[in-house]
Amino acid sequence: MVKPLQLGHANIRVRDVERATKFDTAVLGLEVTHRRENQVFLNARGHSHKLAIRGIGAEARGVG
């Protein structure tokens, strides 16, 4: 597992919030701080939320 030392604040949009959350917690070692509607907020090393994941739906158009 990767253990980030520091993470700047970032917001990402994903099709599947739960899948992205599983990756960010299992692989990056981030911790969920709270959830709100279709968003999950995560942190690294006890700091306030540093990563916000926002669901945009399975039918959302991909990049490119």
N, CA, C and O atoms as a CHARMM CRD file, in Angstrom:
* protein
*
  256
    1    1 MET  N      0.84100  -1.18800   0.00000 PROA 1      0.00000
    2    1 MET  CA     0.00000   0.00000   0.00000 PROA 1      0.00000
    3    1 MET  C      0.87700   1.23800   0.00000 PROA 1      0.00000
    4    1 MET  O      1.89700   1.29300   0.68600 PROA 1      0.00000
    5    2 VAL  N      0.47300   2.21400  -0.76500 PROA 2      0.00000
    6    2 VAL  CA     1.14600   3.51100  -0.80500 PROA 2      0.00000
    7    2 VAL  C      0.71100   4.30200   0.41800 PROA 2      0.00000
    8    2 VAL  O     -0.45600   4.23700   0.80400 PROA 2      0.00000
    9    3 LYS  N      1.61300   5.04300   1.03400 PROA 3      0.00000
   10    3 LYS  CA     1.28800   5.89900   2.17700 PROA 3      0.00000
   11    3 LYS  C      1.73500   7.31900   1.87700 PROA 3      0.00000
   12    3 LYS  O      2.88500   7.66600   2.14400 PROA 3      0.00000
   13    4 PRO  N      0.84500   8.15800   1.32000 PROA 4      0.00000
   14    4 PRO  CA     1.24800   9.52500   1.00200 PROA 4      0.00000
   15    4 PRO  C      1.69700  10.27900   2.24800 PROA 4      0.00000
   16    4 PRO  O      1.09300  10.14500   3.31200 PROA 4      0.00000
   17    5 LEU  N      2.75400  11.06800   2.11400 PROA 5      0.00000
   18    5 LEU  CA     3.21800  11.90400   3.21200 PROA 5      0.00000
   19    5 LEU  C      2.41200  13.18600   3.28600 PROA 5      0.00000
   20    5 LEU  O      2.18700  13.73400   4.36500 PROA 5      0.00000
   21    6 GLN  N      1.98100  13.65700   2.12600 PROA 6      0.00000
   22    6 GLN  CA     1.22700  14.89400   2.07700 PROA 6      0.00000
   23    6 GLN  C      0.34800  14.87200   0.83700 PROA 6      0.00000
   24    6 GLN  O      0.71200  14.28600  -0.18300 PROA 6      0.00000
   25    7 LEU  N     -0.79400  15.50500   0.92900 PROA 7      0.00000
   26    7 LEU  CA    -1.71900  15.56500  -0.19600 PROA 7      0.00000
   27    7 LEU  C     -2.33500  16.94500  -0.21900 PROA 7      0.00000
   28    7 LEU  O     -2.91500  17.38800   0.77300 PROA 7      0.00000
   29    8 GLY  N     -2.21200  17.63800  -1.35900 PROA 8      0.00000
   30    8 GLY  CA    -2.87700  18.92200  -1.51100 PROA 8      0.00000
   31    8 GLY  C     -4.35900  18.68400  -1.75400 PROA 8      0.00000
   32    8 GLY  O     -4.75200  17.57100  -2.10200 PROA 8      0.00000
   33    9 HSD  N     -5.16500  19.67900  -1.58200 PROA 9      0.00000
   34    9 HSD  CA    -6.60800  19.54500  -1.76200 PROA 9      0.00000
   35    9 HSD  C     -6.93200  19.29100  -3.22500 PROA 9      0.00000
   36    9 HSD  O     -6.45600  20.00800  -4.10500 PROA 9      0.00000
   37   10 ALA  N     -7.74300  18.27000  -3.48600 PROA 10     0.00000
   38   10 ALA  CA    -8.12900  17.93600  -4.85100 PROA 10     0.00000
   39   10 ALA  C     -9.58600  17.50000  -4.88100 PROA 10     0.00000
   40   10 ALA  O    -10.09000  16.91000  -3.92500 PROA 10     0.00000
   41   11 ASN  N    -10.24900  17.79400  -5.97900 PROA 11     0.00000
   42   11 ASN  CA   -11.61500  17.34900  -6.23200 PROA 11     0.00000
   43   11 ASN  C    -11.60600  16.56200  -7.53100 PROA 11     0.00000
   44   11 ASN  O    -11.09200  17.03400  -8.54600 PROA 11     0.00000
   45   12 ILE  N    -12.17300  15.36600  -7.50100 PROA 12     0.00000
   46   12 ILE  CA   -12.26300  14.59100  -8.73300 PROA 12     0.00000
   47   12 ILE  C    -13.70500  14.14800  -8.95400 PROA 12     0.00000
   48   12 ILE  O    -14.47500  13.96200  -8.01300 PROA 12     0.00000
   49   13 ARG  N    -14.04000  13.98800 -10.22600 PROA 13     0.00000
   50   13 ARG  CA   -15.36800  13.49600 -10.60100 PROA 13     0.00000
   51   13 ARG  C    -15.21100  12.08300 -11.14100 PROA 13     0.00000
   52   13 ARG  O    -14.35000  11.82300 -11.98100 PROA 13     0.00000
   53   14 VAL  N    -16.04100  11.17900 -10.65800 PROA 14     0.00000
   54   14 VAL  CA   -15.95000   9.77300 -11.04200 PROA 14     0.00000
   55   14 VAL  C    -17.33400   9.23100 -11.38100 PROA 14     0.00000
   56   14 VAL  O    -18.35100   9.77800 -10.95400 PROA 14     0.00000
   57   15 ARG  N    -17.35500   8.16200 -12.14600 PROA 15     0.00000
   58   15 ARG  CA   -18.62800   7.51100 -12.46600 PROA 15     0.00000
   59   15 ARG  C    -19.14500   6.69400 -11.28000 PROA 15     0.00000
   60   15 ARG  O    -20.35300   6.63900 -11.04700 PROA 15     0.00000
   61   16 ASP  N    -18.23900   6.05900 -10.53000 PROA 16     0.00000
   62   16 ASP  CA   -18.61700   5.15100  -9.45500 PROA 16     0.00000
   63   16 ASP  C    -17.89800   5.56500  -8.16500 PROA 16     0.00000
   64   16 ASP  O    -16.72100   5.25800  -7.97200 PROA 16     0.00000
   65   17 VAL  N    -18.61700   6.25700  -7.29800 PROA 17     0.00000
   66   17 VAL  CA   -18.03700   6.78300  -6.06400 PROA 17     0.00000
   67   17 VAL  C    -17.53300   5.65500  -5.16000 PROA 17     0.00000
   68   17 VAL  O    -16.44500   5.76100  -4.59500 PROA 17     0.00000
   69   18 GLU  N    -18.30200   4.59100  -5.01900 PROA 18     0.00000
   70   18 GLU  CA   -17.89300   3.50400  -4.13200 PROA 18     0.00000
   71   18 GLU  C    -16.62600   2.81100  -4.62900 PROA 18     0.00000
   72   18 GLU  O    -15.75300   2.47200  -3.83100 PROA 18     0.00000
   73   19 ARG  N    -16.52300   2.60100  -5.92200 PROA 19     0.00000
   74   19 ARG  CA   -15.32400   1.97400  -6.48600 PROA 19     0.00000
   75   19 ARG  C    -14.09900   2.87100  -6.25500 PROA 19     0.00000
   76   19 ARG  O    -13.03800   2.38900  -5.85700 PROA 19     0.00000
   77   20 ALA  N    -14.25200   4.16500  -6.50500 PROA 20     0.00000
   78   20 ALA  CA   -13.14500   5.10500  -6.29800 PROA 20     0.00000
   79   20 ALA  C    -12.75200   5.16200  -4.82200 PROA 20     0.00000
   80   20 ALA  O    -11.56700   5.23100  -4.49700 PROA 20     0.00000
   81   21 THR  N    -13.73700   5.13500  -3.93200 PROA 21     0.00000
   82   21 THR  CA   -13.46500   5.17000  -2.50000 PROA 21     0.00000
   83   21 THR  C    -12.69800   3.93000  -2.06200 PROA 21     0.00000
   84   21 THR  O    -11.75600   4.03100  -1.27600 PROA 21     0.00000
   85   22 LYS  N    -13.08600   2.77100  -2.55800 PROA 22     0.00000
   86   22 LYS  CA   -12.37600   1.53300  -2.22200 PROA 22     0.00000
   87   22 LYS  C    -10.91500   1.61300  -2.66300 PROA 22     0.00000
   88   22 LYS  O    -10.02200   1.20700  -1.91900 PROA 22     0.00000
   89   23 PHE  N    -10.66400   2.13300  -3.86700 PROA 23     0.00000
   90   23 PHE  CA    -9.30000   2.27700  -4.35600 PROA 23     0.00000
   91   23 PHE  C     -8.50700   3.23300  -3.47000 PROA 23     0.00000
   92   23 PHE  O     -7.39500   2.91900  -3.04400 PROA 23     0.00000
   93   24 ASP  N     -9.08100   4.38800  -3.20000 PROA 24     0.00000
   94   24 ASP  CA    -8.36400   5.40700  -2.43300 PROA 24     0.00000
   95   24 ASP  C     -8.06200   4.96000  -1.00500 PROA 24     0.00000
   96   24 ASP  O     -7.03700   5.35000  -0.44600 PROA 24     0.00000
   97   25 THR  N     -8.92500   4.15900  -0.41100 PROA 25     0.00000
   98   25 THR  CA    -8.66600   3.68300   0.95000 PROA 25     0.00000
   99   25 THR  C     -7.73700   2.47300   0.95000 PROA 25     0.00000
  100   25 THR  O     -6.82400   2.40600   1.77200 PROA 25     0.00000
  101   26 ALA  N     -7.94800   1.52200   0.05100 PROA 26     0.00000
  102   26 ALA  CA    -7.14400   0.29200   0.04000 PROA 26     0.00000
  103   26 ALA  C     -5.74200   0.49400  -0.53400 PROA 26     0.00000
  104   26 ALA  O     -4.76900  -0.03800  -0.00100 PROA 26     0.00000
  105   27 VAL  N     -5.64000   1.25800  -1.61500 PROA 27     0.00000
  106   27 VAL  CA    -4.35300   1.40900  -2.29500 PROA 27     0.00000
  107   27 VAL  C     -3.57400   2.62500  -1.78900 PROA 27     0.00000
  108   27 VAL  O     -2.36500   2.54400  -1.57200 PROA 27     0.00000
  109   28 LEU  N     -4.25900   3.73800  -1.60500 PROA 28     0.00000
  110   28 LEU  CA    -3.57600   4.96200  -1.18100 PROA 28     0.00000
  111   28 LEU  C     -3.55000   5.15500   0.33300 PROA 28     0.00000
  112   28 LEU  O     -2.82700   6.01300   0.84100 PROA 28     0.00000
  113   29 GLY  N     -4.33600   4.36100   1.05000 PROA 29     0.00000
  114   29 GLY  CA    -4.33400   4.46100   2.50400 PROA 29     0.00000
  115   29 GLY  C     -5.04800   5.68000   3.05300 PROA 29     0.00000
  116   29 GLY  O     -4.81800   6.06300   4.20100 PROA 29     0.00000
  117   30 LEU  N     -5.91200   6.29900   2.25500 PROA 30     0.00000
  118   30 LEU  CA    -6.66100   7.46100   2.72500 PROA 30     0.00000
  119   30 LEU  C     -7.80400   7.00800   3.62400 PROA 30     0.00000
  120   30 LEU  O     -8.22700   5.85400   3.56100 PROA 30     0.00000
  121   31 GLU  N     -8.30200   7.90800   4.45700 PROA 31     0.00000
  122   31 GLU  CA    -9.39900   7.60900   5.36700 PROA 31     0.00000
  123   31 GLU  C    -10.59700   8.48400   5.02600 PROA 31     0.00000
  124   31 GLU  O    -10.44700   9.67600   4.75700 PROA 31     0.00000
  125   32 VAL  N    -11.78200   7.88900   5.03700 PROA 32     0.00000
  126   32 VAL  CA   -13.01500   8.63500   4.78400 PROA 32     0.00000
  127   32 VAL  C    -13.31100   9.49200   6.00400 PROA 32     0.00000
  128   32 VAL  O    -13.35700   8.99000   7.12700 PROA 32     0.00000
  129   33 THR  N    -13.51400  10.79500   5.78000 PROA 33     0.00000
  130   33 THR  CA   -13.85900  11.68400   6.89200 PROA 33     0.00000
  131   33 THR  C    -15.36000  11.90300   6.98000 PROA 33     0.00000
  132   33 THR  O    -15.91200  11.96600   8.07900 PROA 33     0.00000
  133   34 HSD  N    -16.02400  12.01800   5.84500 PROA 34     0.00000
  134   34 HSD  CA   -17.48300  12.08500   5.83400 PROA 34     0.00000
  135   34 HSD  C    -18.02000  11.90400   4.41700 PROA 34     0.00000
  136   34 HSD  O    -17.28600  11.94800   3.42900 PROA 34     0.00000
  137   35 ARG  N    -19.31300  11.70100   4.36600 PROA 35     0.00000
  138   35 ARG  CA   -20.01800  11.51000   3.08900 PROA 35     0.00000
  139   35 ARG  C    -21.17800  12.48900   3.03800 PROA 35     0.00000
  140   35 ARG  O    -21.75700  12.84300   4.06500 PROA 35     0.00000
  141   36 ARG  N    -21.50700  12.92000   1.82700 PROA 36     0.00000
  142   36 ARG  CA   -22.63300  13.82200   1.62400 PROA 36     0.00000
  143   36 ARG  C    -23.20800  13.54800   0.24400 PROA 36     0.00000
  144   36 ARG  O    -22.52700  13.74200  -0.76300 PROA 36     0.00000
  145   37 GLU  N    -24.44600  13.10200   0.19100 PROA 37     0.00000
  146   37 GLU  CA   -25.13900  12.78000  -1.06400 PROA 37     0.00000
  147   37 GLU  C    -24.25100  11.91500  -1.95000 PROA 37     0.00000
  148   37 GLU  O    -23.97800  10.76700  -1.59800 PROA 37     0.00000
  149   38 ASN  N    -23.79700  12.42400  -3.08000 PROA 38     0.00000
  150   38 ASN  CA   -22.97600  11.63800  -4.00900 PROA 38     0.00000
  151   38 ASN  C    -21.49300  12.01300  -3.90100 PROA 38     0.00000
  152   38 ASN  O    -20.75500  11.93900  -4.88400 PROA 38     0.00000
  153   39 GLN  N    -21.06400  12.41700  -2.69600 PROA 39     0.00000
  154   39 GLN  CA   -19.67500  12.82100  -2.48800 PROA 39     0.00000
  155   39 GLN  C    -19.07200  12.09400  -1.29000 PROA 39     0.00000
  156   39 GLN  O    -19.76300  11.77400  -0.32300 PROA 39     0.00000
  157   40 VAL  N    -17.77800  11.84200  -1.37800 PROA 40     0.00000
  158   40 VAL  CA   -17.02600  11.26000  -0.26500 PROA 40     0.00000
  159   40 VAL  C    -15.79200  12.13400  -0.06700 PROA 40     0.00000
  160   40 VAL  O    -15.13900  12.53200  -1.03200 PROA 40     0.00000
  161   41 PHE  N    -15.48200  12.42500   1.17900 PROA 41     0.00000
  162   41 PHE  CA   -14.32800  13.24500   1.51100 PROA 41     0.00000
  163   41 PHE  C    -13.32300  12.37700   2.26100 PROA 41     0.00000
  164   41 PHE  O    -13.67600  11.66900   3.20400 PROA 41     0.00000
  165   42 LEU  N    -12.06900  12.44200   1.82900 PROA 42     0.00000
  166   42 LEU  CA   -11.02300  11.61500   2.41900 PROA 42     0.00000
  167   42 LEU  C     -9.87000  12.48200   2.88700 PROA 42     0.00000
  168   42 LEU  O     -9.70700  13.62000   2.44700 PROA 42     0.00000
  169   43 ASN  N     -9.06300  11.91600   3.79700 PROA 43     0.00000
  170   43 ASN  CA    -7.89800  12.65500   4.26600 PROA 43     0.00000
  171   43 ASN  C     -6.68100  11.74100   4.31800 PROA 43     0.00000
  172   43 ASN  O     -6.78400  10.52100   4.19800 PROA 43     0.00000
  173   44 ALA  N     -5.53600  12.36900   4.50000 PROA 44     0.00000
  174   44 ALA  CA    -4.27200  11.65000   4.65500 PROA 44     0.00000
  175   44 ALA  C     -3.63000  12.09500   5.95500 PROA 44     0.00000
  176   44 ALA  O     -3.45000  13.29000   6.19200 PROA 44     0.00000
  177   45 ARG  N     -3.29300  11.15100   6.77900 PROA 45     0.00000
  178   45 ARG  CA    -2.58200  11.41400   8.03000 PROA 45     0.00000
  179   45 ARG  C     -3.29500  12.38900   8.96600 PROA 45     0.00000
  180   45 ARG  O     -2.65800  13.23400   9.59500 PROA 45     0.00000
  181   46 GLY  N     -4.61000  12.26700   9.05200 PROA 46     0.00000
  182   46 GLY  CA    -5.36300  13.02700  10.02900 PROA 46     0.00000
  183   46 GLY  C     -5.65500  14.47900   9.70900 PROA 46     0.00000
  184   46 GLY  O     -6.23800  15.18200  10.53500 PROA 46     0.00000
  185   47 HSD  N     -5.26900  14.94300   8.54300 PROA 47     0.00000
  186   47 HSD  CA    -5.57900  16.32100   8.16600 PROA 47     0.00000
  187   47 HSD  C     -7.04800  16.40700   7.75700 PROA 47     0.00000
  188   47 HSD  O     -7.68200  15.38700   7.48500 PROA 47     0.00000
  189   48 SER  N     -7.58300  17.61600   7.71300 PROA 48     0.00000
  190   48 SER  CA    -8.95500  17.76300   7.24400 PROA 48     0.00000
  191   48 SER  C     -9.03200  17.23500   5.82200 PROA 48     0.00000
  192   48 SER  O     -8.00100  16.96600   5.20600 PROA 48     0.00000
  193   49 HSD  N    -10.23000  17.08500   5.29800 PROA 49     0.00000
  194   49 HSD  CA   -10.35300  16.40900   4.00600 PROA 49     0.00000
  195   49 HSD  C     -9.45900  17.05000   2.95200 PROA 49     0.00000
  196   49 HSD  O     -9.39600  18.27100   2.81300 PROA 49     0.00000
  197   50 LYS  N     -8.78200  16.19900   2.22900 PROA 50     0.00000
  198   50 LYS  CA    -7.84500  16.62400   1.20400 PROA 50     0.00000
  199   50 LYS  C     -8.30000  16.17900  -0.18000 PROA 50     0.00000
  200   50 LYS  O     -7.88600  16.74800  -1.19000 PROA 50     0.00000
  201   51 LEU  N     -9.14400  15.16700  -0.22100 PROA 51     0.00000
  202   51 LEU  CA    -9.63000  14.66400  -1.49600 PROA 51     0.00000
  203   51 LEU  C    -11.13700  14.56200  -1.42400 PROA 51     0.00000
  204   51 LEU  O    -11.68400  13.94800  -0.50800 PROA 51     0.00000
  205   52 ALA  N    -11.80200  15.16000  -2.38400 PROA 52     0.00000
  206   52 ALA  CA   -13.25000  15.06400  -2.49400 PROA 52     0.00000
  207   52 ALA  C    -13.56900  14.30600  -3.78300 PROA 52     0.00000
  208   52 ALA  O    -13.10800  14.67500  -4.86300 PROA 52     0.00000
  209   53 ILE  N    -14.35800  13.25100  -3.65400 PROA 53     0.00000
  210   53 ILE  CA   -14.77700  12.46100  -4.80700 PROA 53     0.00000
  211   53 ILE  C    -16.25300  12.74200  -5.03600 PROA 53     0.00000
  212   53 ILE  O    -17.06100  12.61000  -4.11600 PROA 53     0.00000
  213   54 ARG  N    -16.60500  13.12500  -6.24100 PROA 54     0.00000
  214   54 ARG  CA   -17.99500  13.45300  -6.57300 PROA 54     0.00000
  215   54 ARG  C    -18.47400  12.52900  -7.67700 PROA 54     0.00000
  216   54 ARG  O    -17.85200  12.44500  -8.73600 PROA 54     0.00000
  217   55 GLY  N    -19.57100  11.84100  -7.43600 PROA 55     0.00000
  218   55 GLY  CA   -20.13900  10.95100  -8.44100 PROA 55     0.00000
  219   55 GLY  C    -20.87900  11.73400  -9.51500 PROA 55     0.00000
  220   55 GLY  O    -21.65100  12.64500  -9.21700 PROA 55     0.00000
  221   56 ILE  N    -20.63500  11.36800 -10.76200 PROA 56     0.00000
  222   56 ILE  CA   -21.33000  12.03100 -11.87400 PROA 56     0.00000
  223   56 ILE  C    -22.19600  11.04900 -12.65500 PROA 56     0.00000
  224   56 ILE  O    -22.79600  11.41800 -13.66500 PROA 56     0.00000
  225   57 GLY  N    -22.26200   9.79900 -12.19300 PROA 57     0.00000
  226   57 GLY  CA   -23.13900   8.82000 -12.79900 PROA 57     0.00000
  227   57 GLY  C    -22.46100   7.91100 -13.79800 PROA 57     0.00000
  228   57 GLY  O    -21.50200   8.29400 -14.46800 PROA 57     0.00000
  229   58 ALA  N    -22.97900   6.70000 -13.88500 PROA 58     0.00000
  230   58 ALA  CA   -22.39800   5.67000 -14.76300 PROA 58     0.00000
  231   58 ALA  C    -22.48200   6.01900 -16.24000 PROA 58     0.00000
  232   58 ALA  O    -21.68000   5.52900 -17.03600 PROA 58     0.00000
  233   59 GLU  N    -23.43200   6.85000 -16.61700 PROA 59     0.00000
  234   59 GLU  CA   -23.60900   7.18500 -18.02100 PROA 59     0.00000
  235   59 GLU  C    -22.81700   8.40800 -18.45100 PROA 59     0.00000
  236   59 GLU  O    -22.91300   8.83500 -19.60100 PROA 59     0.00000
  237   60 ALA  N    -22.04200   8.97400 -17.54500 PROA 60     0.00000
  238   60 ALA  CA   -21.26500  10.18300 -17.88000 PROA 60     0.00000
  239   60 ALA  C    -20.27600   9.90600 -18.98600 PROA 60     0.00000
  240   60 ALA  O    -19.66600   8.83900 -19.04800 PROA 60     0.00000
  241   61 ARG  N    -20.13000  10.87400 -19.84900 PROA 61     0.00000
  242   61 ARG  CA   -19.20700  10.76200 -20.97500 PROA 61     0.00000
  243   61 ARG  C    -17.75700  10.78300 -20.48700 PROA 61     0.00000
  244   61 ARG  O    -17.41000  11.55600 -19.59300 PROA 61     0.00000
  245   62 GLY  N    -16.92800   9.94900 -21.06400 PROA 62     0.00000
  246   62 GLY  CA   -15.53100   9.87800 -20.69900 PROA 62     0.00000
  247   62 GLY  C    -14.71400  11.00400 -21.31500 PROA 62     0.00000
  248   62 GLY  O    -15.20000  11.76000 -22.15600 PROA 62     0.00000
  249   63 VAL  N    -13.48900  11.09600 -20.88700 PROA 63     0.00000
  250   63 VAL  CA   -12.56800  12.09600 -21.42500 PROA 63     0.00000
  251   63 VAL  C    -12.11200  11.67100 -22.80900 PROA 63     0.00000
  252   63 VAL  O    -11.90200  10.48700 -23.07200 PROA 63     0.00000
  253   64 GLY  N    -11.96300  12.64900 -23.68800 PROA 64     0.00000
  254   64 GLY  CA   -11.43000  12.35500 -25.00700 PROA 64     0.00000
  255   64 GLY  C    -12.43500  12.09800 -25.98600 PROA 64     0.00000
  256   64 GLY  O    -12.11500  11.83500 -27.14500 PROA 64     0.00000
